[in-house]
């Protein structure tokens, strides 16, 4: 059970307003029959009512124990846990679309509709919500409240990604296969079997990447933890994108210790995480620059870093791991999100970053070392 920040334990006003709201039987009946989540908030964003759909979605028996809680705390938003003020107090909250919707509705007393992303940790696992939030003013016994409706649009966002990115990448791979087939037919002497093999591998990787993300979000991705050499993992990851990096004029440098280092990880999933990290760094670089990858043995972990010279804008830094957030347009934004999802929920590691003008941007991926894994399972 989430512990409320001290500054807004259930107030007498919230308790009184909750009783008054529950007295509005027709309204409560309507809200409880809605197929999507609904809340009623005070002017201080305290929850005084949650409908049946919301309680069922969050696995709550009732709202009594959470009366007076703020929406971010109710959803277990990661930002609500890092500041004494709770929901709305952290640095990242300044860029929270959900918070902006509620504040606009409460302060301007007008209906507001906006999409928002919320990253939560539930039972130690990362959970992402893509929501369409509608907030509308409500007056009750001279109190200015807000009715808030939360519609899950995660399926819509997944479809947008499938249409704009996955199918685009899939088509590129198919076109490459088609060109190889035409060359084999019209000019067999110039046909390169290795290029055909590479195109087939790219096509396979795109399909499997989509499968991994779908299974991970459903919570049924199966891991196969093996002893994986860091060198082999990185070299395998870079093989498939080296030509793409060369076309963009970006060099990749790899710094490895002299002594072999071994990770305890699922190599297929780990490659996907590393591929996303490297692609993100390459896309943030300009021709002539380099992306630097390093490996450090820090028992009980193995740390892989991916560096580029660019610097993220401040608002980007606070949202970079949010599902569907991207600076590259609609339908993007699953690369960095999936890095954290896969690392934390399936590989027993962490994903983080730093970004500043002096040091550039460094994504840090922390994997369990093989030694620590064997010690824990033994």
C-alpha positions in Angstrom: 0.0 0.0 0.0 1.3 3.4 -0.9 2.0 5.7 2.0 0.6 9.2 1.7 3.1 12.1 2.0 2.7 13.7 5.4 1.5 17.0 3.9 -1.8 15.7 2.7 -3.1 13.0 4.9 -6.8 12.7 4.6 -8.3 16.1 5.6 -11.6 16.7 7.3 -12.6 18.7 4.2 -11.8 15.7 1.9 -13.8 13.4 4.1 -16.7 15.7 4.2 -16.7 16.2 0.4 -16.4 12.5 -0.1 -19.6 12.0 1.9 -21.4 14.7 0.0 -20.3 13.3 -3.4 -21.5 9.8 -2.4 -24.8 11.5 -1.6 -25.3 12.4 -5.2 -26.7 9.0 -6.1 -27.6 9.6 -9.7 -24.2 11.0 -10.5 -22.4 8.1 -8.7 -24.6 5.6 -10.5 -23.6 7.1 -13.9 -19.9 7.2 -13.1 -19.9 3.6 -11.9 -21.4 2.4 -15.1 -18.8 4.2 -17.3 -16.4 1.8 -19.1 -13.4 4.0 -18.3 -11.8 5.3 -15.1 -13.3 8.4 -13.4 -12.2 10.5 -10.4 -13.6 13.5 -8.5 -11.0 15.8 -7.1 -10.9 18.7 -4.7 -9.3 22.1 -5.6 -6.1 20.7 -4.1 -6.3 17.6 -6.4 -7.3 15.3 -3.5 -9.3 12.3 -4.6 -12.7 12.2 -3.0 -14.3 9.6 -5.3 -13.1 6.9 -7.7 -15.5 4.9 -9.9 -15.8 1.2 -10.2 -13.7 1.0 -13.4 -10.8 2.7 -11.8 -10.9 0.6 -8.6 -11.0 -2.6 -10.7 -8.1 -1.4 -12.9 -5.9 -0.6 -9.9 -7.0 -3.7 -7.9 -8.5 -1.6 -5.1 -11.4 -2.7 -2.9 -12.5 0.9 -2.3 -11.3 4.4 -2.1 -11.6 4.8 1.7 -8.0 3.9 2.5 -6.8 6.3 -0.3 -9.1 9.1 0.4 -7.3 12.4 0.0 -4.6 10.9 -2.2 -3.6 12.7 -5.3 -3.9 11.1 -8.8 -0.2 10.4 -9.3 0.0 8.7 -6.0 -3.1 6.6 -6.7 -1.6 5.5 -10.0 1.8 4.9 -8.3 3.6 7.3 -10.7 7.3 7.0 -10.3 7.6 10.8 -9.8 5.2 10.8 -6.9 7.7 8.8 -4.9 10.8 10.9 -5.2 9.7 14.1 -3.4 8.3 14.8 0.0 5.4 16.7 -1.7 4.3 13.6 -3.5 2.3 14.1 -6.7 3.3 17.4 -8.3 6.4 18.0 -6.2 9.2 16.4 -8.3 11.2 18.2 -11.0 9.7 15.9 -13.7 6.1 16.9 -12.6 6.7 20.3 -14.3 6.3 18.6 -17.6 3.5 16.2 -16.6 0.6 16.6 -19.1 -1.8 15.0 -16.5 -0.9 17.6 -13.9 -1.3 20.3 -16.5 -4.8 19.1 -17.4 -5.9 19.1 -13.8 -4.4 22.5 -13.0 -6.0 24.1 -16.1 -9.4 22.7 -15.2 -9.3 23.7 -11.6 -7.8 27.2 -12.0 -9.5 28.2 -15.3 -12.8 26.4 -14.5 -13.1 25.0 -17.9 -13.2 21.6 -19.6 -9.7 20.4 -20.7 -8.9 17.4 -22.8 -5.3 16.2 -23.4 -3.3 13.1 -23.9 -0.9 12.2 -21.1 1.7 9.5 -20.2 2.3 8.1 -16.7 5.1 5.8 -15.7 4.3 3.7 -12.6 5.9 1.0 -10.5 3.5 -1.6 -9.4 4.8 -4.4 -7.3 8.4 -3.6 -8.4 7.5 -3.7 -12.1 7.4 -0.8 -14.5 3.9 -0.1 -15.9 3.1 2.6 -18.5 -0.2 4.3 -19.0 -1.1 6.1 -22.2 -4.2 8.1 -21.2 -6.7 10.5 -22.8 -7.6 12.8 -19.8 -10.8 14.8 -19.8 -11.3 17.1 -16.8 -14.4 19.2 -16.3 -15.4 21.6 -13.5 -18.0 20.4 -10.9 -19.5 22.5 -8.1 -20.9 20.9 -5.0 -22.2 22.9 -2.0 -20.1 25.9 -3.0 -17.0 23.8 -3.4 -15.1 23.9 -6.7 -14.3 20.3 -7.7 -13.2 18.6 -10.9 -14.5 15.4 -12.6 -11.7 13.6 -14.3 -12.1 10.8 -16.9 -9.1 8.6 -17.8 -9.4 6.7 -21.0 -6.8 4.1 -21.8 -5.5 4.7 -25.3 -2.5 2.4 -25.1 -3.9 0.1 -27.8 -4.3 3.1 -30.1 -0.7 4.2 -29.4 0.6 0.6 -30.1 -1.3 0.7 -33.4 0.2 4.0 -34.4 3.6 2.6 -33.7 2.9 -0.5 -35.7 1.7 1.6 -38.7 4.2 4.4 -38.7 7.4 2.6 -37.6 7.2 -1.2 -37.6 5.5 -1.4 -41.0 7.9 1.2 -42.4 10.9 -0.7 -41.2 9.4 -3.9 -42.4 8.8 -2.5 -45.9 12.4 -1.3 -46.1 13.7 -4.8 -45.3 11.3 -6.4 -47.8 12.5 -3.9 -50.5 16.1 -4.9 -49.7 15.1 -8.6 -50.2 13.4 -7.7 -53.5 16.5 -5.9 -54.8 18.6 -8.9 -53.9 16.2 -11.2 -55.7 16.2 -9.0 -58.8 20.0 -9.0 -58.8 20.1 -12.7 -58.6 17.7 -13.0 -61.5 19.3 -10.4 -63.8 22.9 -10.4 -62.8 23.9 -13.6 -61.0 27.6 -12.8 -61.2 27.2 -9.7 -59.0 24.8 -11.4 -56.5 26.1 -11.3 -52.9 24.7 -14.1 -50.7 26.0 -12.2 -47.6 23.8 -9.2 -48.4 20.8 -11.4 -48.8 21.5 -13.1 -45.5 21.9 -9.7 -43.9 18.5 -8.5 -45.3 16.8 -11.7 -44.0 18.4 -11.1 -40.6 17.1 -7.5 -40.5 13.6 -8.6 -41.4 13.7 -11.3 -38.7 15.0 -8.8 -36.1 12.2 -6.3 -36.8 9.5 -8.9 -36.4 11.1 -10.4 -33.2 11.6 -6.9 -31.8 7.9 -6.2 -32.1 7.1 -9.6 -30.5 9.4 -8.8 -27.6 7.7 -5.5 -26.8 4.2 -6.9 -27.1 5.0 -9.9 -24.8 6.8 -7.6 -22.4 3.9 -5.2 -22.0 1.5 -8.2 -21.6 3.8 -9.5 -18.8 4.4 -12.9 -20.4 7.8 -12.4 -22.0 9.9 -15.6 -21.3 13.5 -15.1 -20.4 16.4 -17.4 -21.2 19.2 -16.2 -18.9 22.6 -17.4 -20.1 26.3 -16.6 -19.5 26.9 -14.0 -22.2 30.3 -12.4 -23.0 30.1 -8.7 -23.2 32.3 -8.5 -26.2 30.2 -11.0 -28.2 26.9 -9.3 -27.2 28.1 -5.9 -28.3 29.7 -7.1 -31.6 26.5 -9.0 -32.5 24.4 -5.9 -31.8 26.6 -3.6 -33.9 26.8 -6.0 -36.9 23.3 -5.3 -38.0 23.5 -1.5 -37.9 27.1 -0.8 -38.9 26.1 0.0 -42.5 23.3 2.3 -41.3 25.8 4.1 -39.0 28.2 4.5 -41.9 25.6 6.0 -44.2 24.9 8.6 -41.5 28.6 9.3 -41.1 28.7 8.2 -37.5 31.6 6.2 -36.2 31.1 3.7 -33.4 34.0 3.1 -31.0 34.0 0.2 -28.6 36.2 0.2 -25.4 36.4 -3.2 -23.7 38.6 -4.3 -20.8 41.5 -6.7 -21.5 39.9 -9.3 -19.2 36.7 -11.0 -20.6 33.5 -9.9 -18.8 30.4 -12.1 -18.6 26.8 -11.0 -18.1 23.9 -13.1 -16.9 21.2 -12.1 -19.3 18.9 -13.1 -22.1 21.0 -12.3 -25.2 18.1 -11.7 -27.5 16.4 -9.2 -25.2 19.7 -7.6 -24.2 20.6 -7.1 -27.9 17.3 -5.3 -28.4 18.0 -3.0 -25.4 21.5 -2.2 -26.6 20.3 -1.7 -30.2 17.8 0.9 -29.0 20.5 2.7 -27.0 22.9 2.8 -29.9 20.3 3.9 -32.4 19.2 6.6 -30.1 22.8 7.9 -29.7 23.4 7.7 -33.5 20.2 9.6 -34.3 21.2 12.3 -31.7 24.6 12.7 -33.5 25.6 14.6 -36.6 27.8 13.4 -39.4 31.4 13.3 -38.4 30.8 12.6 -34.7 31.3 9.3 -32.9 29.2 7.2 -30.5 31.3 5.6 -27.8 30.4 2.4 -26.1 32.2 1.3 -22.9 32.0 -1.7 -20.6 33.0 -1.7 -17.0 33.1 -4.5 -14.5 31.5 -3.2 -11.3 30.7 -6.3 -9.2 28.1 -7.4 -8.7 27.2 -5.6 -12.0 28.4 -5.1 -15.5 27.9 -1.6 -16.7 27.6 -0.7 -20.4 27.6 3.0 -21.3 26.6 4.5 -24.7 27.8 8.1 -25.2 27.1 10.8 -27.7 28.1 14.4 -27.8 24.5 15.8 -28.0 22.6 17.3 -25.1 18.9 16.7 -24.3 16.6 19.6 -23.7 15.5 19.8 -20.0 11.9 18.9 -20.8 13.1 15.9 -22.8 15.2 14.6 -19.9 12.1 14.4 -17.7 10.1 12.4 -20.2 12.7 10.3 -22.1 11.5 7.0 -20.6 7.8 7.8 -20.9 5.9 5.5 -23.2 5.1 7.2 -26.6 7.2 10.3 -25.8 9.5 11.2 -28.6 11.1 14.3 -30.2 10.9 12.5 -33.6 7.1 12.8 -34.1 4.0 10.7 -33.7 4.2 7.0 -33.5 7.7 7.0 -32.1 9.0 6.9 -28.5 9.1 3.2 -27.8 12.9 2.8 -28.0 14.0 4.4 -24.7 10.8 3.3 -23.0 11.4 -0.3 -23.9 15.0 -0.1 -22.7 13.8 0.6 -19.1 10.9 -1.8 -19.4 13.0 -4.7 -20.5 16.0 -4.0 -18.2 13.9 -3.5 -15.0 11.1 -6.0 -15.6 13.0 -8.9 -17.3 16.7 -8.6 -17.1 17.2 -7.7 -13.5 19.0 -4.5 -14.3 18.5 -0.8 -14.6 18.5 1.8 -17.4 19.4 5.5 -16.7 21.2 8.4 -18.3 22.9 11.8 -17.7 22.9 14.7 -20.1 24.7 18.0 -19.8 26.7 20.3 -22.1 30.1 19.4 -20.5 29.8 15.6 -20.7 27.3 15.0 -23.5 24.6 12.3 -23.1 25.4 8.9 -21.5 22.9 6.1 -21.3 23.9 3.6 -18.6 22.7 0.0 -18.7 23.5 -2.0 -15.6 23.3 -5.8 -16.0 23.8 -8.5 -13.3 27.3 -10.1 -13.6 27.4 -13.9 -14.1 29.2 -14.3 -10.8 26.4 -12.4 -8.9 23.7 -14.3 -10.7 25.2 -17.7 -9.8 25.6 -16.6 -6.2 21.9 -15.6 -6.0 20.5 -18.8 -7.6 23.0 -21.1 -5.9 
